[in-house]
């Protein structure tokens, strides 16, 4: 199978997350203007002329589980892994970017690298070094999800070191932070689908293809005839579905910095350097070397991110050498483990204390609501409320008991009758009726009198038990007086 056939199989009638310029090159190749790949390997030459992944930083040899050196599928330096995404992106294949001679990087290979980085205890951070125009839609969102999983365990910064367009930006969006160079190209959040109609070209050459098939849609979008409207609508629906997924993927990674609506508003445009930062596609302008230095120096800081230059810790070269069993901060692993256990225990204790305080606050609030029922309770409900307070019943249960109580209804009638008699008697004497307190003192039937009566009662008296506050008693007496006057 030729390269031409492989390219055609991957791009014709398939949604692509790729820059329009890249799609134009593909069209040119497939149209025959650039000739067969075997006779003139133009795409391979272009790919080889592209800036390759950074081979001058770090090394790909680490320590295996047995303590012996082993080759890693990525480069690393001072605990920082480097994930190179350089070239066009395809779903399957063994291409890992820096080892590819075709200029292709596969999602399959990237996910293998990401999974290995996630499991590597020697890495505290990862840089995603991007210079890609994008590529196939299938596999792009799964790779972005893998980046988000990696970001849950390690500090991940994407560096737009040239270009992160379309699928490349989808991958970058999963990082904690996107840093773009001054001339870095960011965005192209859109989907394109290429259909090639060779019918007129074949007609000129006297070729009449005949398609023999089963299934009404088996040859939809074939290159031997113009695209019917119905098939165009189906392909557009597929593009729209990938577009929605693209927007959702960006929003998952970027959050409020670049929501789905904000990403849609870019209308698949690209933005360079500082302009990308202003639009929310990137977080700051910087360089690969700057980010690597920040992550190396910041290891040991709680934030794990960029520190102001005057506050940055010394570089590894400036630090005195320490035993292998120690970390960069000068603590042994045992000390770190003990600190983690202590912090976890302290956090759990604080959580339990907070939960207890919250429960106590809730109980106190409900008890206050029960007491407040006295302000609106029917005559005769004081005993129900008092018993509810003693038993710890909720305000809702107390209110329900009052509503169902036959004693309350009877007490209402007696209270109304008594209030009428007292009113008549007071009217005859030309004075307000008064009540006798527990010490046989007489108190006028006024707000001040009721308050004085409650305050004069003993702390363990029935009055204090039924009314926790003087205001509750005054409110109840006012209510009784009002009901008596309306009878």
Phi and psi in degrees as a GROMACS rama.xvg file:
@    title "Ramachandran Plot"
@    xaxis  label "Phi"
@    yaxis  label "Psi"
@TYPE xy
-82.0425  165.259  UNK-2
-60.9419  -35.5761  UNK-3
-61.3163  -44.2123  UNK-4
-64.8543  -39.1296  UNK-5
-65.3267  -42.8316  UNK-6
-63.6163  -45.5836  UNK-7
-60.095  -40.9488  UNK-8
-64.6137  -32.504  UNK-9
-85.4107  -24.252  UNK-10
-114.838  -25.0521  UNK-11
-72.9621  126.441  UNK-12
57.5102  27.8544  UNK-13
-121.329  134.069  UNK-14
-61.5576  135.031  UNK-15
-124.147  142.294  UNK-16
-106.025  82.2579  UNK-17
-145.52  153.096  UNK-18
-64.3272  144.668  UNK-19
-57.7063  -35.9654  UNK-20
-61.9136  -38.2901  UNK-21
-66.703  -40.8804  UNK-22
-62.8161  -36.6542  UNK-23
-63.9118  -38.6392  UNK-24
-62.4296  -41.4996  UNK-25
-62.992  -43.2233  UNK-26
-60.0605  -42.637  UNK-27
-61.1275  -41.9596  UNK-28
-63.7724  -47.8265  UNK-29
-70.3857  -25.5026  UNK-30
-78.3423  -7.09742  UNK-31
89.9199  0.508342  UNK-32
-69.933  -24.2141  UNK-33
-101.563  -2.02009  UNK-34
81.9565  165.432  UNK-35
-60.7777  146.759  UNK-36
-62.6874  -35.0367  UNK-37
-63.9523  -35.7897  UNK-38
-81.7511  -27.7491  UNK-39
-150.467  88.2523  UNK-40
-69.3032  72.1216  UNK-41
-69.5938  -46.1609  UNK-42
-63.169  -38.8997  UNK-43
-65.2036  -38.4356  UNK-44
-66.9363  -41.6709  UNK-45
-60.3878  -44.9903  UNK-46
-61.8916  -40.8615  UNK-47
-70.5902  -22.7868  UNK-48
-86.6515  -8.29197  UNK-49
-73.0955  152.815  UNK-50
-60.4368  125.54  UNK-51
-85.5886  172.677  UNK-52
-63.0156  156.591  UNK-53
-68.8567  107.094  UNK-54
-98.2604  5.25548  UNK-55
-104.102  1.68  UNK-56
-119.619  130.898  UNK-57
73.3511  -167.523  UNK-58
-149.828  164.714  UNK-59
-111.197  26.7518  UNK-60
-114.657  124.732  UNK-61
-130.84  -172.83  UNK-62
-97.8257  127.16  UNK-63
-80.1956  179.667  UNK-64
-61.6042  -30.7657  UNK-65
-85.3867  -0.0845534  UNK-66
89.8318  -1.33206  UNK-67
-93.6683  152.276  UNK-68
-62.4392  141.995  UNK-69
-145.568  152.076  UNK-70
-79.7424  132.954  UNK-71
-100.026  150.158  UNK-72
-81.0394  23.9983  UNK-73
-160.532  164.111  UNK-74
-92.1697  156.113  UNK-75
-149.393  153.83  UNK-76
-150.919  123.539  UNK-77
51.4078  43.3228  UNK-78
81.9286  6.57063  UNK-79
-110.006  118.137  UNK-80
-84.1928  149.745  UNK-81
-121.68  113.461  UNK-82
-100.813  108.542  UNK-83
-89.888  125.994  UNK-84
-123.291  86.3614  UNK-85
-126.369  117.285  UNK-86
114.329  -177.68  UNK-87
-71.1044  149.087  UNK-88
-106.111  129.412  UNK-89
-125.913  161.346  UNK-90
-74.1747  -51.4013  UNK-91
-117.588  155.29  UNK-92
138.126  166.071  UNK-93
-94.888  11.4079  UNK-94
-73.9954  131.799  UNK-95
-118.147  24.0566  UNK-96
80.8472  -77.857  UNK-97
-69.185  -20.1327  UNK-98
-103.075  4.63528  UNK-99
-91.0263  134.785  UNK-100
-98.8425  -2.04303  UNK-101
-102.034  -3.78728  UNK-102
76.2473  18.7231  UNK-103
-111.688  145.395  UNK-104
-126.124  130.787  UNK-105
-97.7836  143.306  UNK-106
-60.5296  -35.3421  UNK-107
-58.4142  -46.0987  UNK-108
-67.7253  -40.4301  UNK-109
-62.7997  -42.4101  UNK-110
-65.4451  -35.5077  UNK-111
-62.3187  -44.1269  UNK-112
-63.0368  -44.0696  UNK-113
-62.0377  -45.4529  UNK-114
-62.8076  -38.4955  UNK-115
-68.1548  -39.6118  UNK-116
-62.548  -41.9831  UNK-117
-60.1823  -34.9643  UNK-118
-89.1942  -2.31564  UNK-119
-87.2643  108.557  UNK-120
-69.7474  -12.7676  UNK-121
-81.1177  -6.90934  UNK-122
-105.474  131.822  UNK-123
-107.237  -16.818  UNK-124
-148.403  163.048  UNK-125
-139.484  135.367  UNK-126
-106.485  128.034  UNK-127
-97.0792  108.767  UNK-128
-93.7581  106.71  UNK-129
-110.661  132.34  UNK-130
-151.568  78.3724  UNK-131
-144.141  140.903  UNK-132
-84.5586  -2.58975  UNK-133
106.938  -159.055  UNK-134
170.415  -137.946  UNK-135
-67.4332  146.722  UNK-136
-76.7672  -39.4473  UNK-137
-66.2103  119.699  UNK-138
103.704  -19.351  UNK-139
-67.8035  -44.2386  UNK-140
-73.0805  -32.4932  UNK-141
-65.409  -36.8413  UNK-142
-68.9666  -38.7065  UNK-143
-62.2791  -39.2056  UNK-144
-64.2437  -37.101  UNK-145
-63.7739  -37.7971  UNK-146
-63.6055  -41.607  UNK-147
-64.0249  -37.6311  UNK-148
-64.6783  -40.7363  UNK-149
-62.7485  -39.1612  UNK-150
-67.9091  -15.7435  UNK-151
-76.1901  -15.8734  UNK-152
-119.605  -21.1154  UNK-153
-140.153  158.349  UNK-154
-72.5965  125.25  UNK-155
-125.067  123.683  UNK-156
-125.216  126.495  UNK-157
-92.096  130.244  UNK-158
-112.568  115.889  UNK-159
-79.4559  86.8575  UNK-160
-95.9377  56.3526  UNK-161
133.323  -66.9429  UNK-162
-159.555  137.192  UNK-163
-135.608  86.2801  UNK-164
-113.303  148.459  UNK-165
51.9039  -118.031  UNK-166
-58.6597  -32.5042  UNK-167
-62.9237  -38.4129  UNK-168
-72.4998  -34.2655  UNK-169
-57.6823  -41.6867  UNK-170
-66.7629  -45.2516  UNK-171
-63.211  -31.4943  UNK-172
-63.7163  -20.0752  UNK-173
-79.5539  -7.25784  UNK-174
-79.9197  162.034  UNK-175
-62.5157  -35.9279  UNK-176
-148.019  144.934  UNK-177
-114.583  120.992  UNK-178
-110.843  127.643  UNK-179
-113.001  144.102  UNK-180
-71.2316  169.364  UNK-181
-60.2843  -31.3032  UNK-182
-109.684  13.0719  UNK-183
-67.8964  137.731  UNK-184
-98.5866  121.21  UNK-185
-121.122  141.971  UNK-186
113.455  -126.057  UNK-187
56.7297  49.1907  UNK-188
-80.3442  86.28  UNK-189
-163.74  178.821  UNK-190
-132.989  138.835  UNK-191
-130.289  143.184  UNK-192
-128.134  128.744  UNK-193
-101.781  126.699  UNK-194
-121.204  129.272  UNK-195
-108.985  124.665  UNK-196
-106.096  106.914  UNK-197
-99.8539  11.983  UNK-198
-60.4726  -45.8371  UNK-199
-68.8401  -36.9612  UNK-200
-62.547  -42.5146  UNK-201
-68.8706  -36.8033  UNK-202
-62.2713  -41.4335  UNK-203
-63.0013  -31.6835  UNK-204
-89.3896  2.09185  UNK-205
75.4849  25.2932  UNK-206
-105.761  127.259  UNK-207
-120.667  95.0681  UNK-208
-72.1916  146.826  UNK-209
-125.884  123.947  UNK-210
-101.493  123.196  UNK-211
-109.465  119.041  UNK-212
-150.095  167.607  UNK-213
-129.048  136.299  UNK-214
102.198  120.667  UNK-215
-57.2115  -31.4072  UNK-216
-109.369  16.2561  UNK-217
-62.5029  -35.547  UNK-218
-111.457  23.0733  UNK-219
-56.5079  133.47  UNK-220
76.4309  17.9343  UNK-221
-66.9892  153.457  UNK-222
-83.1316  3.95578  UNK-223
-97.9039  1.3286  UNK-224
-151.474  157.665  UNK-225
-59.3924  156.042  UNK-226
-80.9418  116.18  UNK-227
-65.224  154.355  UNK-228
-60.0675  -39.4361  UNK-229
-64.0823  -40.0968  UNK-230
-70.5145  -38.0794  UNK-231
-58.6974  -41.5638  UNK-232
-63.8167  -40.8716  UNK-233
-63.8692  -43.2292  UNK-234
-66.4965  -37.5443  UNK-235
-64.1371  -38.8749  UNK-236
-62.7703  -38.5531  UNK-237
-65.8951  -42.1684  UNK-238
-62.1164  -44.1353  UNK-239
-60.9049  -38.7775  UNK-240
-64.5052  -42.9109  UNK-241
-66.4072  -35.1583  UNK-242
-64.3984  -44.8101  UNK-243
-60.9345  -40.3166  UNK-244
-65.8697  -37.7506  UNK-245
-62.5742  -47.8829  UNK-246
-60.8596  -42.6784  UNK-247
-65.6775  -37.5073  UNK-248
-63.9995  -44.7029  UNK-249
-61.6997  -43.5245  UNK-250
-64.9396  -36.0241  UNK-251
-61.5965  -40.0971  UNK-252
-82.5464  -39.5412  UNK-253
-93.0831  -21.9784  UNK-254
62.8283  -135.443  UNK-255
-69.4027  -17.6322  UNK-256
-66.3422  -32.5224  UNK-257
-154.128  86.6156  UNK-258
-71.9907  172.978  UNK-259
-60.6976  -40.6433  UNK-260
-66.3416  -38.889  UNK-261
-66.4589  -40.1593  UNK-262
-65.6463  -40.0304  UNK-263
-63.781  -35.9076  UNK-264
-66.9174  -18.7114  UNK-265
-70.9131  -19.2364  UNK-266
52.4726  41.3485  UNK-267
66.8694  17.1373  UNK-268
-76.653  162.906  UNK-269
-109.687  152.809  UNK-270
-133.43  141.239  UNK-271
-107.205  133.463  UNK-272
50.7355  -123.14  UNK-273
-59.5562  -32.7202  UNK-274
-63.3921  -36.4018  UNK-275
-65.6375  -35.9925  UNK-276
-65.158  -44.1416  UNK-277
-62.3705  -31.9688  UNK-278
-86.3082  -4.26055  UNK-279
87.4658  3.65188  UNK-280
-79.2506  -22.9639  UNK-281
-136.566  163.172  UNK-282
-100.262  -28.8296  UNK-283
-165.308  165.137  UNK-284
-96.4671  134.651  UNK-285
-168.008  -165.406  UNK-286
-131.318  165.059  UNK-287
-57.9527  -45.919  UNK-288
-63.8889  -38.0238  UNK-289
-64.1936  -45.8415  UNK-290
-63.9555  -42.7423  UNK-291
-60.5841  -42.6875  UNK-292
-64.6082  -42.4878  UNK-293
-60.5442  -47.8093  UNK-294
-66.6213  -37.6984  UNK-295
-66.4436  -45.4043  UNK-296
-74.6173  -30.421  UNK-297
-81.8301  -8.59169  UNK-298
-61.4941  122.254  UNK-299
112.046  -21.6008  UNK-300
-80.316  148.465  UNK-301
-62.5392  -37.8058  UNK-302
-73.7854  -32.4258  UNK-303
69.6758  11.0929  UNK-304
-114.883  -159.208  UNK-305
-73.1664  132.657  UNK-306
-108.98  149.02  UNK-307
-56.5562  144.603  UNK-308
-57.2764  -35.1024  UNK-309
-75.9883  -13.8198  UNK-310
-107.116  -0.439481  UNK-311
-68.6117  147.046  UNK-312
-74.6384  166.906  UNK-313
-64.7928  152.255  UNK-314
-72.6214  168.212  UNK-315
-58.4011  -35.2497  UNK-316
-67.9677  -27.9986  UNK-317
-86.6851  -14.9819  UNK-318
-82.5171  144.669  UNK-319
-67.5673  148.7  UNK-320
-65.955  145.956  UNK-321
-128.344  158.656  UNK-322
-58.9326  154.929  UNK-323
-63.0576  -27.8051  UNK-324
-75.4115  -9.86644  UNK-325
-97.9631  157.491  UNK-326
-90.0279  177.243  UNK-327
-62.4746  -28.8751  UNK-328
-78.0204  -7.40151  UNK-329
93.3517  9.45738  UNK-330
-103.903  146.793  UNK-331
-76.4278  162.381  UNK-332
-63.5935  -35.6109  UNK-333
-63.0341  -39.8231  UNK-334
-65.5692  -40.4073  UNK-335
-64.3529  -43.6367  UNK-336
-60.0778  -42.6084  UNK-337
-64.2184  -39.1852  UNK-338
-65.4027  -38.8829  UNK-339
-64.218  -44.1182  UNK-340
-62.0045  -44.5645  UNK-341
-63.1319  -41.967  UNK-342
-64.5135  -40.2567  UNK-343
-64.0426  -43.5385  UNK-344
-63.9607  -40.8718  UNK-345
-63.9785  -40.048  UNK-346
-65.3431  -41.1389  UNK-347
-64.9209  -41.0612  UNK-348
-63.7826  -42.443  UNK-349
-63.323  -36.9398  UNK-350
-65.0798  -42.0862  UNK-351
-64.7339  -41.1622  UNK-352
-63.3067  -41.4594  UNK-353
-64.4639  -40.0178  UNK-354
-65.1731  -40.7461  UNK-355
-63.1171  -45.7097  UNK-356
-60.5481  -40.35  UNK-357
-64.2015  -42.5132  UNK-358
-64.2997  -42.9391  UNK-359
-63.2767  -39.7046  UNK-360
-64.1145  -39.911  UNK-361
-65.3911  -42.0169  UNK-362
-64.6618  -42.3368  UNK-363
-63.0597  -40.9275  UNK-364
-64.5288  -40.5834  UNK-365
-69.7242  -37.4223  UNK-366
-61.7968  -38.9717  UNK-367
-64.4265  -37.2225  UNK-368
-65.9201  -37.0288  UNK-369
-63.4512  -44.87  UNK-370
-62.3677  -36.5307  UNK-371
-68.0024  -19.7301  UNK-372
-61.3621  -27.9721  UNK-373
-58.5242  -27.3718  UNK-374
-68.7549  -24.9259  UNK-375
-123.717  4.60004  UNK-376
-70.2532  152.707  UNK-377
-71.1661  157.693  UNK-378
-57.3581  138.206  UNK-379
90.7319  -3.56693  UNK-380
-89.2044  -4.52739  UNK-381
-60.0634  -40.5422  UNK-382
-64.7921  -40.0216  UNK-383
-62.1345  -44.5154  UNK-384
-65.9679  -42.1822  UNK-385
-61.4463  -43.6322  UNK-386
-66.3683  -34.8748  UNK-387
-64.4061  -39.608  UNK-388
-64.0561  -44.3635  UNK-389
-65.1564  -37.0624  UNK-390
-86.3098  -9.47971  UNK-391
79.7244  20.5927  UNK-392
-66.7119  153.387  UNK-393
-76.5924  162.51  UNK-394
-60.1764  -38.1186  UNK-395
-63.8107  -42.3042  UNK-396
-65.5619  -41.1458  UNK-397
-63.4  -45.0782  UNK-398
-61.7645  -38.8701  UNK-399
-65.569  -40.5606  UNK-400
-63.5229  -39.6773  UNK-401
-63.2508  -43.2711  UNK-402
-63.5844  -32.6206  UNK-403
-90.231  -10.332  UNK-404
-73.8954  125.842  UNK-405
-72.8155  -31.256  UNK-406
-62.1205  -36.2444  UNK-407
-64.2551  -42.4628  UNK-408
-63.5477  -41.1296  UNK-409
-67.2092  -41.0866  UNK-410
-64.3096  -32.6824  UNK-411
-63.0578  -40.4963  UNK-412
-66.4987  -45.6664  UNK-413
-62.6377  -41.1239  UNK-414
-63.3565  -40.2768  UNK-415
-65.4675  -42.6453  UNK-416
-64.6416  -43.9864  UNK-417
-63.5585  -41.2935  UNK-418
-62.951  -35.4403  UNK-419
-66.5274  -44.334  UNK-420
-63.3499  -44.1747  UNK-421
-62.6816  -37.3115  UNK-422
-65.7733  -43.3792  UNK-423
-61.8571  -44.4523  UNK-424
-64.0373  -41.1088  UNK-425
-66.2646  -38.3349  UNK-426
-64.8385  -36.9967  UNK-427
-67.4895  -35.2693  UNK-428
-86.8298  -14.5418  UNK-429
74.552  24.8855  UNK-430
-139.988  161.246  UNK-431
-74.2679  138.498  UNK-432
-63.4455  149.95  UNK-433
-126.99  160.321  UNK-434
-120.143  154.725  UNK-435
-96.1159  133.228  UNK-436
-78.8402  -177.538  UNK-437
-65.9319  -22.9591  UNK-438
-99.1005  20.423  UNK-439
67.6115  10.7007  UNK-440
-76.8148  145.673  UNK-441
-98.9678  133.721  UNK-442
-122.837  133.472  UNK-443
-63.982  150.112  UNK-444
-82.7874  65.1222  UNK-445
-131.084  169.826  UNK-446
-59.9224  -42.3526  UNK-447
-66.3007  -37.3543  UNK-448
-65.9151  -42.6443  UNK-449
-65.3686  -39.7976  UNK-450
-64.8204  -42.0991  UNK-451
-64.8418  -37.0133  UNK-452
-63.0476  -44.0636  UNK-453
-65.4865  -41.4843  UNK-454
-69.2158  -28.8716  UNK-455
-80.5253  -14.1142  UNK-456
-74.4429  154.284  UNK-457
-71.0486  149.92  UNK-458
-57.6961  -28.7105  UNK-459
-101.575  13.8498  UNK-460
-73.2241  162.775  UNK-461
-62.5377  -34.9573  UNK-462
-61.4328  -45.5771  UNK-463
-67.3052  -34.5709  UNK-464
-68.1087  -37.7176  UNK-465
-81.9753  -26.9862  UNK-466
-128.257  110.275  UNK-467
-72.4344  -23.2501  UNK-468
-133.672  152.373  UNK-469
-60.3993  -34.9816  UNK-470
-62.5715  -35.2489  UNK-471
-65.1542  -42.2706  UNK-472
-66.4019  -43.8663  UNK-473
-61.0255  -42.55  UNK-474
-63.8358  -40.9516  UNK-475
-65.4424  -41.4731  UNK-476
-67.6815  -37.7286  UNK-477
-63.972  -39.3572  UNK-478
-65.4127  -41.1966  UNK-479
-63.0746  -42.7956  UNK-480
-64.4568  -38.8955  UNK-481
-68.0532  -40.4119  UNK-482
-67.5371  -37.8276  UNK-483
-64.9809  -37.5916  UNK-484
-70.3284  -27.5767  UNK-485
-85.5844  -11.286  UNK-486
